Amino acid sequence: MPDAPTRNLTEDEIEAYQRDGVVCVRGIFPEAWIQRMAAAVDRVVEQPSLLGRAVSIKDEAFSGDLFLWKVDDDFRDFVYASPASLIAAQLLRSKVVRHFYDQLFVKPAGCHVPTPWHHDVTFWPVDLDSRNLCSMWIPFDPVDRASSGLEFVRGSHHWQRRFKAVTPNYDPYMSDSEFEDAPDIDAHRDDYDLFCPDMEPGDVLLFDAHVVHGSSANYSTERRRRALASRWCDDTIVFNARHATMPLLWDHGLKDGDRLSGALFPRVLPSPIPTEGARRAEGPELPDPAYVQKVMSAIAERMANRVPNHHA
Ligand SMILES: O=C(O)CCC(=O)C(=O)O
């Protein structure tokens, strides 16, 4: 079984997540895991993965990375042995919990890179109405709005709107969709119920795939801001590889309409499925260069043949 969190979620916290699309849960992550993963994050920033090199903005010292659990054993252990899956099970009120993926967002002091306002569901190769899919945002440094604390529009998960997937590096492929631009929330801050809690290591933000959120540049000249987004779901999420969704560099074998499952989206609770975890248990699983080439060629072809839509 994974390690226990320092405490259970309260009913009030679960209700706040359902009502607002986000809840800040104080002091739930054990210090030993925070320390271990903070060291792992520092290592990965120095030695990014293939995906990390693609999404980071070197000139601005912004480091991102994804699917680290596939290639790094600390991140793999985080999936299977940290309290994250147990917290997700409580939040989603589900006995079955699958790991979706992990993502790193590191902004050193003075890093000029904001994370544009967005919601996550349009980034992901899943049905747009997927509900039981959550993120756990885990900071490794004390953080406030000035040091790029994550900020949310409370209640926006109920909006029934779909926004373009705009990444911190404004990747043209990801935002090449028919969806509308996210509203200019910063220009009308008084019109929204904004939520950006100050946080300490051990606190986590739990949020819905549809809630609108973003973060500013890191305006602090002294404090870095390292955070891991750990994403989890139940067994109901349907795969749908729409255009302009996050490329998957491992051969997952899923077709549109399948439930998320298999070695890329493994079950963790109530227990791992041996066949799903067998390959990763042998050691780090780097993407197969031939498969990566296939994925990248498909993207290049789609971009070359794309018909600009009315938003472009
Ligand atoms: O940490 C950030 O700036 C962005 C995090 C985020 O957007 C996410 O985890 O979905």
The ligand as a Gaussian input file, in Angstrom:
#p B3LYP/6-31G(d) Opt

LIG

0 1
 O        2.480000      25.743000     -12.135000
 C        2.012000      26.411000     -13.046000
 O        2.366000      27.552000     -13.325000
 C        0.940000      25.801000     -13.917000
 C        0.296000      24.579000     -13.379000
 C       -0.858000      24.144000     -14.193000
 O       -1.383000      24.890000     -14.995000
 C       -1.369000      22.803000     -14.047000
 O       -0.821000      22.017000     -13.278000
 O       -2.357000      22.470000     -14.737000

